[in-house]
C-alpha cells in the first residue's frame, strides 16, 4: 500500500538508499527531497548541481521533477529531460546500463529541444554508453549543467 498524507494524496515516506532504491520502513536512508518541493528554476539548478556534486543523481532527479511539476508549460520538457538524464545516471550507478541508455536518449532529446546551454547537456548525455563509469558520467553532466 502506498503512503498517503492526511488529505489522501499519495506520498512516499519509505526510506531510500543513495541510489534511490527503497529500504525497509524504519531503516536509515538518505534524506529525501520533500514531495511538495516546488523550486524556482534557479533553485532547482543549484540544488540539482549540489546533489550531482555529492554523487546523488536520484536526488537531483527528484529536484528536477519538483521543478517540472510547477514550471510554466514552456519549460516542462526541459525539466522532464533533466530528470530523465539523472534517472539514467542512477541506472548506471545500479548497474543497469541498458536502462540508462534509454533514459539518456529520452532526456537528451528533451534537453536539446530546449536549446541554449542545455544543448550541451543533451549532447553529453547522448555520448554516454551503457559501460560508462557512473562517477565520470555524473561529473560530465554536472560540468555541462548551467549554473
N, C-alpha and C positions, 0 to 999 in steps of 0.2 A: 504494500500500500504506500502511496506517495504521501510525503509530509504536506500538511496544509496549514495556512495561517488561520487566525481566528475568523476571518471573513470567508474561509473556504477555498482561497486561491492556492494553487499548487506551489509548494516551496521545497527546496532540497536541503534539509538540515543534516543529512548524513555526512560524516567527515570524509575527506578525501586525502589521498597521498599527494606527493609533489607532482605526480604525473596525471592527476585528476581521477585516478581510479577510486571507486567507493571503498570505504573501510567499514568494518562493523560499527554499529552505533556504540558510543562510549569510548571509541579509540581516539587517541590523539591524532589530529590531522593537521594539514597545512591550513592556515587561516584562509577563508573564502572571501570572495567578492560578494557583498550583500545582494540579495535578489532584487532589491529596489534601487540599486545603484544607477543613477541617471546623470552621467558626467557631461560636461561641455566637451567640445572637440579637443580643446587644449588639454583639459584634464585627462581625457581618455588617452591621448598620445603620451602624456607624461607618465600616467600610471601603467600603460601598456609597456612603455620603454623600461620602466623600473622593474616590472615583473620579468621581462625578457632578460634584462641585465642580471637578474637573480637566477636565471635558468628555469623560470616557471612559465612556459608558454601557455599552459592550460589556464592559469590565472589571467594572462594577457588576453586570451580568448574571451574570458568572462567580461573583462573590461570593455573590449571592442563590441561584444554582444550587448552590453548595457548601453553603449552609445547608439548602436544600431536600432535598438528599441525606441529611443527617444529622439533620434535625429530627424531633421527635416527630410521629406521624401527624396529630395535630390542628392542626399548624402548616404542614404541607407545601403546602397550597393557597395559603396566603399567600405563601410564598417563591417558589412557582412563578409566581404572579401578578406579584410584583415583578420577577422575572427576565424575564417576558414584556413588561412595560412597558418595561424597559430595552432589550430587543431591539427593541421598537418605536421607541425613541429612536434606536437605532443605524440602523435602516432610514431614519428621517428624515435622519440625517446622510449616508447614502449616496444620498439622492435617491429612495428607494422609498417614496413616500407611501402608496400602496395597501397595501403590506405592513405599514407602520407602523400603519395603522388597524386591520387585522385583529388584530395583536398587542396594541394598546391595548385593544380590546374584550375580548379573552380575559383579559388581565391585570387589567383594571379589574373585571371580574365576580368574579374570584377574590379580589382585594384587598377589594372592598366586601363580599363574603360574610363575610370575617373580621371586619368591623365596626370599631368604635372609631376610633382615629386613622387607620386605613388606608382608611376610607370616603372621606376627603378625597383620598387619593392616587388612588383609583379614579375619583372624580368628575373630578379634574384630568386624568387620562389620557383619560377619556371625552370631555372637552371639546376635545381636540386634533384637528386636522384634517390631511389629507394635505398641506396647504400651510403648516402651522405652521412657524415658524422653528425650526430644530433647537436653537440655543443657548437660545432663550427656552423651548422645551419642556423641555429638560434642567433649566433653572433653576426652572421651575414644579414639576416633580416633586421636585426637591431641597428646595424650600421646603415642600412638603406632607409629605415623608417624616419620620416621627417621629425624634426624637433619641435 
